[in-house]
Amino acid sequence: MIFNRRNFLPNVYAMKYLSSLVLVAVISGCTVAKPTDPRSKESVTASTHKMASYFQESRKLNGSTTVSQLIQKAQQDPSNSEPLYSLGYLHMQNGISSKNPKELEIAEAYLNEVLTQFPGNQSVLQALYNIYYDNTLRNRDATAFNKAKAVFAQLPESLRPDLNPPSLAKFGATVVQQEKDHETNHQALRDILLDAIHESPQTDNSYIQLARLYREDRYFALAIATLKQGAENISNSAELYQTLADTYTKRAEISGCNYEHKSDIRNASKYYLLAVPLKPEDQALHFSLSQSFFDQNLNQLGLNEAKIALDIKASSESISLNAQNLSTLGYHQKALALLQQAVGQGYSLSDVGYHEIYMNKGDWKNAASGFTNYVRNRETFSVYDLIKNDIISQQAQVQPWLTGKKISTGNPWEQALLNYWNARISADDLKKLALTSCEKTEYYFYTGYRDLAAGNKAQANTKFTAAINQNTYRFIERPLARYFLKKN
């Protein structure tokens, strides 16, 4: 019955990837070209005449004063290509942000015209790359990918780490198409991402997306190897380190008991520690690091990181999570003070953390009040809800809430636990099914509680001690076992 389970990335869905593949940072980082090499009047006249139709389209699409002034400037001084660049850059920005292909078409025309006058100009090339990249990502133009590759090859090596390579756009477009076709092909996606890594080994996004695909397919070793390869090439990416830490955490939890994989927990904290200095204001990162410390019984380090996360943004959620951590460790007065602070900021009395904090302290009256609110706001209940229902009602001496309610189970162990609690199997039967430290923690505590209720205090205390010794540090059974040991 562990609280605060992490949420991980869902399966491959188009929108998840598109949001991280748009070149927003690159757009804002472009610099305006200022050509200083005027062409002959004959060439300029032809150019101005050729752009006249685009000037009309620009006014139709954007009636701003800026556009009018740029067009006027271009007409007054045909030898100056800077207003053409500025018009192209403006339409590029607007076209990408509004997903308007017509604006991107006009932007491309302006920028290509400037490029004919100033071949190889980096600002123009980068702006064009944004257009071709976005067209590839949105699957607007079958030629866009090859155009993007051609322009990307002309950009200097120093710029490429700040750009998503062309194949990342192709990857995003392919994800969307696979979803439309309802035919997921992870191998095809992986091949595209390998091309992206080849195109730009200094771009962290390619490694991250490839690792996520491996992780979704439970190829954890490949995901970790991919991210470590990225870390060898890139030493300043918090996202890369964070994804690597999350991957270790996910691998530890995938079997249902992260405490069976202590090396993965240690490695997760190692890479969270590398990520934190690069994103010191990332609240979620500090929280993840605190959880990995708690899972190693490094409680003071965990409390310190949880406090940093709380200081960054004292929301009702962050305050309540910190309260739960303190409660599990036995700092009950501090936990209750934070809990009331969270409630004052909108934390719901029906949240699971509310009644569990009072359970940890042994305040059964308030635990019963919280559980009443919890039950009132739910329609489905787990086996752990059923057990808490019985323990709280017995300790608070009130009527149980879940009589006759349907209880759901998520795996064979939960079904076995439900069978035991409903007296369909014996404690010995349950013991045979408890294979991991997580399951053994629950076996020892719940059978110990039943022994206590039957008056067998010595056997109950032996089992409560055994539950604590499983070292499943964030399980609610630990503070409950400590409470009943102290009481008896």
C-alpha positions as CSV (number, residue, x, y, z in Angstrom):
1,M,0.0,0.0,0.0
2,I,2.6,2.5,-1.1
3,F,1.6,6.2,-1.5
4,N,3.0,8.8,-4.0
5,R,3.5,6.4,-6.9
6,R,5.2,8.3,-9.7
7,N,3.3,8.9,-12.9
8,F,5.2,8.0,-16.1
9,L,4.9,8.9,-19.7
10,P,1.9,7.2,-21.4
11,N,2.2,5.2,-24.6
12,V,3.1,6.7,-27.9
13,Y,0.5,9.4,-28.7
14,A,1.0,12.1,-31.3
15,M,0.5,15.2,-29.2
16,K,2.9,14.1,-26.6
17,Y,5.8,14.2,-29.1
18,L,4.7,17.2,-31.2
19,S,4.8,19.6,-28.2
20,S,8.5,18.7,-27.6
21,L,9.6,18.8,-31.2
22,V,8.5,22.3,-32.3
23,L,11.4,24.6,-32.8
24,V,10.2,27.4,-30.5
25,A,13.6,28.1,-29.0
26,V,15.3,28.4,-32.4
27,I,12.7,30.8,-33.7
28,S,13.2,33.2,-30.8
29,G,17.0,33.0,-31.2
30,C,17.3,34.0,-34.9
31,T,19.1,37.2,-35.7
32,V,18.0,39.6,-38.5
33,A,20.3,39.5,-41.5
34,K,21.6,42.9,-42.5
35,P,23.0,42.6,-46.1
36,T,25.5,45.2,-47.1
37,D,26.1,44.1,-50.7
38,P,23.5,45.8,-53.0
39,R,22.9,44.4,-56.5
40,S,22.5,46.1,-59.8
41,K,19.3,48.1,-60.5
42,E,18.3,45.7,-63.2
43,S,18.4,42.8,-60.8
44,V,16.7,44.7,-58.1
45,T,13.9,45.9,-60.3
46,A,13.1,42.3,-61.4
47,S,13.2,41.2,-57.8
48,T,10.8,43.9,-56.7
49,H,8.4,43.1,-59.4
50,K,8.6,39.5,-58.6
51,M,7.7,40.2,-54.9
52,A,4.8,42.5,-55.6
53,S,2.2,39.7,-55.5
54,Y,3.7,38.5,-52.1
55,F,3.4,42.0,-50.8
56,Q,-0.3,41.9,-51.5
57,E,-0.6,38.5,-49.8
58,S,1.3,39.8,-46.8
59,R,-1.1,42.7,-46.3
60,K,-4.1,40.3,-46.6
61,L,-2.7,37.9,-44.0
62,N,-1.3,40.6,-41.6
63,G,-2.7,44.1,-41.6
64,S,-0.3,45.3,-38.9
65,T,1.7,48.5,-39.1
66,T,4.9,46.6,-39.0
67,V,4.1,44.7,-42.2
68,S,3.0,47.9,-44.0
69,Q,6.2,49.7,-43.0
70,L,8.4,46.8,-44.1
71,I,6.7,46.6,-47.5
72,Q,6.9,50.4,-47.9
73,K,10.6,50.2,-47.1
74,A,11.2,47.5,-49.6
75,Q,9.4,49.4,-52.3
76,Q,11.3,52.6,-51.5
77,D,14.7,51.0,-51.5
78,P,14.7,47.9,-53.7
79,S,18.4,47.5,-53.2
80,N,18.0,46.7,-49.5
81,S,17.0,43.1,-48.9
82,E,16.7,43.5,-45.1
83,P,12.9,44.3,-45.2
84,L,12.4,41.1,-47.3
85,Y,14.2,39.1,-44.7
86,S,12.2,40.8,-41.9
87,L,9.0,40.0,-43.7
88,G,10.0,36.4,-44.2
89,Y,11.1,36.1,-40.6
90,L,7.8,37.6,-39.4
91,H,5.6,35.3,-41.5
92,M,7.8,32.4,-40.4
93,Q,7.1,33.1,-36.8
94,N,3.4,33.7,-37.3
95,G,3.0,30.7,-39.6
96,I,4.6,28.3,-37.1
97,S,2.7,29.6,-34.1
98,S,-0.6,29.7,-35.9
99,K,0.0,26.6,-38.0
100,N,-0.8,28.6,-41.1
101,P,0.9,27.0,-44.2
102,K,0.1,30.1,-46.3
103,E,2.2,32.3,-44.1
104,L,5.0,29.8,-44.3
105,E,4.8,29.7,-48.1
106,I,5.1,33.5,-48.3
107,A,8.0,33.4,-45.7
108,E,9.8,30.8,-47.8
109,A,9.5,33.0,-50.9
110,Y,10.9,36.1,-49.2
111,L,13.8,34.2,-47.6
112,N,14.7,32.3,-50.7
113,E,14.9,35.7,-52.6
114,V,17.3,37.0,-49.9
115,L,19.3,33.8,-50.2
116,T,19.8,34.3,-53.9
117,Q,21.5,37.6,-53.1
118,F,23.4,36.3,-50.1
119,P,24.1,32.6,-50.5
120,G,25.0,30.9,-47.2
121,N,23.7,33.6,-44.9
122,Q,23.3,31.8,-41.6
123,S,20.3,33.8,-40.4
124,V,18.4,33.2,-43.6
125,L,19.3,29.5,-43.7
126,Q,18.2,29.0,-40.1
127,A,14.9,30.8,-40.7
128,L,14.3,28.6,-43.8
129,Y,15.2,25.5,-41.8
130,N,12.4,26.4,-39.3
131,I,10.0,26.5,-42.2
132,Y,11.1,23.2,-43.7
133,Y,11.2,21.5,-40.2
134,D,7.7,22.6,-39.4
135,N,6.4,21.6,-42.7
136,T,7.9,18.1,-42.2
137,L,6.6,17.9,-38.7
138,R,3.1,18.8,-39.8
139,N,3.4,16.6,-43.0
140,R,2.4,19.5,-45.2
141,D,4.9,19.0,-48.1
142,A,6.4,15.8,-49.3
143,T,9.6,17.7,-50.3
144,A,10.0,19.5,-47.0
145,F,12.1,16.7,-45.3
146,N,14.7,16.7,-48.1
147,K,14.8,20.5,-48.1
148,A,15.3,20.5,-44.3
149,K,18.2,18.0,-44.7
150,A,19.8,20.1,-47.4
151,V,19.6,23.3,-45.3
152,F,20.7,21.5,-42.1
153,A,23.8,20.3,-43.8
154,Q,24.8,23.9,-44.6
155,L,24.5,25.1,-41.1
156,P,27.7,25.3,-39.0
157,E,28.4,22.5,-36.5
158,S,28.2,25.1,-33.7
159,L,24.5,25.8,-34.3
160,R,23.3,22.2,-34.6
161,P,23.1,21.3,-30.8
162,D,20.5,24.1,-30.5
163,L,18.4,22.7,-33.3
164,N,16.3,19.6,-33.6
165,P,17.7,17.6,-36.6
166,P,15.4,17.0,-39.6
167,S,14.7,13.4,-38.7
168,L,13.1,14.5,-35.4
169,A,10.4,16.3,-37.5
170,K,10.0,13.2,-39.6
171,F,9.6,11.2,-36.4
172,G,6.8,13.5,-35.2
173,A,5.0,13.3,-38.5
174,T,5.3,9.5,-38.5
175,V,3.9,9.2,-35.0
176,V,0.9,11.2,-36.1
177,Q,0.4,9.2,-39.2
178,Q,0.7,5.9,-37.4
179,E,-1.9,7.0,-34.9
180,K,-4.3,8.0,-37.8
181,D,-3.7,4.6,-39.4
182,H,-4.1,2.8,-36.0
183,E,-0.9,0.9,-36.9
184,T,1.9,1.5,-34.4
185,N,5.4,0.5,-35.7
186,H,7.9,1.2,-33.0
187,Q,10.8,-0.2,-35.1
188,A,10.2,2.3,-37.9
189,L,10.1,5.1,-35.3
190,R,13.3,3.9,-33.7
191,D,15.1,3.8,-37.1
192,I,14.1,7.4,-37.7
193,L,15.4,8.4,-34.3
194,L,18.7,6.6,-34.9
195,D,19.0,8.7,-38.1
196,A,18.3,11.9,-36.0
197,I,21.1,10.9,-33.6
198,H,23.4,10.4,-36.6
199,E,22.4,13.8,-38.0
200,S,23.1,15.6,-34.7
201,P,24.9,13.7,-31.9
202,Q,24.8,16.8,-29.8
203,T,21.0,17.1,-29.7
204,D,19.5,15.5,-26.5
205,N,15.9,15.3,-27.8
206,S,16.7,12.4,-30.1
207,Y,18.2,10.3,-27.4
208,I,15.4,11.1,-25.0
209,Q,12.6,10.2,-27.5
210,L,14.4,6.9,-28.5
211,A,14.9,6.0,-24.9
212,R,11.2,6.6,-24.2
213,L,10.3,4.2,-27.0
214,Y,12.5,1.6,-25.6
215,R,11.1,2.2,-22.2
216,E,7.5,1.8,-23.4
217,D,8.5,-1.5,-24.9
218,R,10.2,-2.4,-21.6
219,Y,13.6,-2.6,-23.3
220,F,15.1,-0.9,-20.3
221,A,18.7,-1.9,-20.9
222,L,18.6,-0.3,-24.4
223,A,16.9,2.8,-23.1
224,I,19.6,3.2,-20.5
225,A,22.4,2.6,-23.0
226,T,20.9,5.1,-25.4
227,L,20.7,7.8,-22.7
228,K,24.3,7.0,-21.5
229,Q,25.5,7.4,-25.0
230,G,23.8,10.8,-25.1
231,A,25.4,11.8,-21.8
232,E,28.8,11.0,-23.3
233,N,28.2,13.5,-26.0
234,I,26.2,16.1,-24.0
235,S,27.1,17.1,-20.5
236,N,24.7,20.0,-19.9
237,S,21.3,18.5,-20.5
238,A,19.1,18.3,-17.4
239,E,16.4,16.6,-19.5
240,L,18.8,13.9,-20.5
241,Y,19.9,13.2,-16.9
242,Q,16.3,13.4,-15.7
243,T,15.1,10.9,-18.3
244,L,17.9,8.5,-17.4
245,A,17.0,8.8,-13.7
246,D,13.3,8.3,-14.5
247,T,14.2,5.2,-16.6
248,Y,16.1,3.6,-13.7
249,T,13.1,4.4,-11.4
250,K,10.6,2.9,-13.9
251,R,12.7,-0.2,-14.3
252,A,12.8,-0.7,-10.5
253,E,9.1,-0.3,-10.2
254,I,8.0,-2.3,-13.3
255,S,8.0,-5.6,-11.4
256,G,5.7,-4.2,-8.8
257,C,8.3,-3.7,-6.0
258,N,11.1,-1.2,-6.5
259,Y,12.8,-2.2,-3.3
260,E,13.9,-5.5,-5.0
261,H,16.1,-3.3,-7.3
262,K,18.3,-1.2,-4.9
263,S,21.0,-0.5,-7.6
264,D,18.4,1.1,-9.8
265,I,17.2,3.3,-7.0
266,R,20.8,4.4,-6.3
267,N,21.4,5.1,-10.0
268,A,18.2,7.1,-10.2
269,S,19.4,9.4,-7.4
270,K,22.8,9.7,-9.1
271,Y,21.3,11.1,-12.3
272,Y,18.7,13.3,-10.5
273,L,21.7,14.8,-8.7
274,L,23.4,15.6,-12.0
275,A,20.2,17.1,-13.3
276,V,19.3,19.4,-10.3
277,P,22.2,21.9,-10.8
278,L,21.2,22.4,-14.4
279,K,17.5,23.0,-13.5
280,P,17.6,24.1,-9.8
281,E,14.1,25.6,-9.9
282,D,12.4,22.5,-11.2
283,Q,10.1,21.4,-8.4
284,A,9.3,18.0,-9.8
285,L,13.0,17.2,-10.1
286,H,13.7,18.0,-6.4
287,F,10.6,15.9,-5.5
288,S,11.8,12.9,-7.5
289,L,15.2,13.2,-5.9
290,S,13.6,13.3,-2.5
291,Q,11.7,10.1,-3.2
292,S,14.8,8.3,-4.3
293,F,16.5,9.3,-1.1
294,F,13.6,8.1,1.0
295,D,13.7,4.8,-0.9
296,Q,17.3,4.4,0.3
297,N,16.5,5.4,3.9
298,L,18.5,8.6,3.4
299,N,15.8,10.5,5.3
300,Q,17.5,13.8,6.1
301,L,18.6,14.2,2.5
302,G,15.0,13.3,1.4
303,L,13.5,15.8,3.7
304,N,15.9,18.5,2.5
305,E,15.0,18.0,-1.1
306,A,11.3,17.9,-0.3
307,K,11.7,21.2,1.6
308,I,13.4,22.7,-1.5
309,A,10.6,21.5,-3.7
310,L,8.1,23.1,-1.2
311,D,10.0,26.4,-1.2
312,I,10.0,26.6,-5.0
313,K,6.2,26.5,-5.0
314,A,4.1,26.0,-1.9
315,S,1.0,24.6,-3.5
316,S,-1.6,22.5,-1.6
317,E,-0.2,19.4,-3.4
318,S,3.5,20.0,-2.6
319,I,2.6,20.9,1.0
320,S,0.5,17.7,1.5
321,L,3.2,15.5,-0.1
322,N,5.8,16.9,2.3
323,A,3.3,16.3,5.2
324,Q,3.0,12.6,4.1
325,N,6.8,12.2,4.1
326,L,7.1,13.6,7.6
327,S,4.2,11.5,8.8
328,T,5.7,8.3,7.4
329,L,9.0,9.1,9.2
330,G,7.2,9.7,12.5
331,Y,7.3,13.5,12.6
332,H,3.6,13.7,13.4
333,Q,3.3,17.2,14.8
334,K,5.2,18.8,11.8
335,A,3.1,16.6,9.4
336,L,-0.2,17.8,10.9
337,A,0.9,21.4,10.8
338,L,1.7,21.1,7.1
339,L,-1.5,19.2,6.5
340,Q,-3.6,22.0,8.0
341,Q,-1.6,24.5,5.9
342,A,-2.4,22.5,2.8
343,V,-6.1,22.4,3.7
344,G,-6.0,26.1,4.0
345,Q,-4.8,26.3,0.5
346,G,-7.5,24.0,-0.9
347,Y,-6.2,20.5,-0.2
348,S,-9.2,18.2,-0.2
349,L,-10.3,16.4,3.0
350,S,-11.3,13.5,0.7
351,D,-7.7,13.0,-0.5
352,V,-6.1,9.7,0.4
353,G,-3.2,11.4,2.1
354,Y,-5.5,13.2,4.6
355,H,-6.7,10.1,6.4
356,E,-3.4,8.2,6.0
357,I,-1.6,10.9,7.9
358,Y,-4.0,10.6,10.8
359,M,-3.7,6.8,10.6
360,N,0.1,7.0,10.9
361,K,-0.3,9.0,14.1
362,G,-3.0,6.7,15.5
363,D,-5.5,9.5,15.6
364,W,-8.4,7.2,14.6
365,K,-11.2,9.8,15.1
366,N,-9.8,12.2,12.5
367,A,-8.8,9.2,10.3
368,A,-12.4,8.1,10.3
369,S,-13.6,11.6,9.5
370,G,-11.2,11.8,6.6
371,F,-12.1,8.3,5.3
372,T,-15.8,9.3,5.4
373,N,-15.0,12.1,2.9
374,Y,-12.8,9.7,0.9
375,V,-15.6,7.2,0.5
376,R,-18.1,9.8,-0.3
377,N,-16.2,11.0,-3.3
378,R,-15.4,7.7,-4.9
379,E,-17.2,5.0,-6.7
380,T,-14.5,2.3,-7.0
381,F,-12.5,0.8,-4.2
382,S,-9.3,-1.3,-4.0
383,V,-8.5,-4.1,-1.6
384,Y,-6.4,-1.6,0.4
385,D,-9.4,0.7,0.7
386,L,-11.3,-2.3,2.1
387,I,-8.6,-3.1,4.7
388,K,-8.3,0.6,5.8
389,N,-12.1,0.6,6.0
390,D,-11.9,-2.3,8.5
391,I,-8.9,-1.1,10.5
392,I,-10.2,2.5,10.9
393,S,-13.7,1.5,11.8
394,Q,-12.4,-1.0,14.4
395,Q,-9.9,1.4,15.9
396,A,-12.3,4.3,15.9
397,Q,-15.2,2.1,17.0
398,V,-17.5,3.3,14.2
399,Q,-19.5,1.5,11.6
400,P,-17.6,0.4,8.5
401,W,-18.2,2.3,5.3
402,L,-17.7,-0.3,2.5
403,T,-20.1,-3.0,3.5
404,G,-21.4,-4.6,0.3
405,K,-19.2,-2.4,-2.0
406,K,-17.5,-4.1,-4.9
407,I,-13.8,-4.3,-4.5
408,S,-11.4,-4.3,-7.5
409,T,-8.0,-5.9,-7.7
410,G,-5.1,-4.9,-10.0
411,N,-2.9,-8.0,-9.9
412,P,-2.7,-11.6,-8.5
413,W,-1.2,-10.5,-5.2
414,E,-4.0,-8.0,-4.6
415,Q,-6.5,-10.8,-5.4
416,A,-4.7,-13.1,-2.9
417,L,-4.8,-10.3,-0.3
418,L,-8.5,-9.8,-0.9
419,N,-9.1,-13.6,-0.5
420,Y,-7.2,-13.6,2.8
421,W,-9.0,-10.6,4.2
422,N,-12.4,-12.2,3.3
423,A,-11.3,-15.4,4.9
424,R,-11.2,-17.4,1.7
425,I,-7.5,-18.5,2.2
426,S,-5.4,-18.8,5.3
427,A,-2.4,-16.8,6.5
428,D,-0.2,-19.7,5.6
429,D,-1.6,-19.7,2.1
430,L,-1.0,-15.9,1.8
431,K,2.6,-16.4,3.0
432,K,3.4,-18.8,0.2
433,L,2.3,-16.2,-2.4
434,A,4.3,-13.3,-0.9
435,L,7.5,-13.4,-3.0
436,T,8.9,-9.8,-2.9
437,S,9.8,-7.5,0.0
438,C,6.7,-5.4,-0.8
439,E,4.4,-8.4,-0.7
440,K,6.1,-9.7,2.5
441,T,5.6,-6.3,4.1
442,E,1.9,-6.5,3.5
443,Y,1.7,-10.2,4.5
444,Y,3.5,-9.6,7.8
445,F,1.5,-6.5,8.7
446,Y,-2.0,-7.6,7.7
447,T,-1.7,-11.1,9.2
448,G,-0.1,-9.5,12.3
449,Y,-3.1,-7.1,12.6
450,R,-5.5,-10.1,12.4
451,D,-3.4,-11.8,15.1
452,L,-3.6,-8.7,17.3
453,A,-7.4,-8.6,16.8
454,A,-7.6,-12.3,17.9
455,G,-5.6,-11.5,21.1
456,N,-2.3,-13.1,20.0
457,K,-0.1,-10.0,20.8
458,A,3.2,-11.8,20.9
459,Q,2.8,-13.2,17.4
460,A,1.4,-9.9,16.2
461,N,4.4,-8.0,17.5
462,T,6.8,-10.5,15.8
463,K,5.1,-9.9,12.5
464,F,5.0,-6.1,12.9
465,T,8.7,-6.2,13.5
466,A,9.2,-8.4,10.4
467,A,7.1,-6.0,8.3
468,I,9.4,-3.1,9.4
469,N,12.5,-5.1,8.6
470,Q,11.5,-5.5,5.0
471,N,12.7,-1.9,4.6
472,T,10.0,-0.9,2.2
473,Y,10.5,2.6,3.4
474,R,7.6,4.5,1.8
475,F,4.9,1.9,2.6
476,I,2.2,3.0,5.0
477,E,2.5,-0.4,6.7
478,R,5.8,0.7,8.4
479,P,4.4,3.6,10.5
480,L,1.3,1.5,11.2
481,A,3.5,-1.4,12.4
482,R,5.5,1.0,14.6
483,Y,2.2,2.4,16.1
484,F,0.8,-1.0,17.0
485,L,4.2,-2.2,18.4
486,K,4.3,0.9,20.6
487,K,0.7,0.5,21.7
488,N,1.0,-3.1,22.6
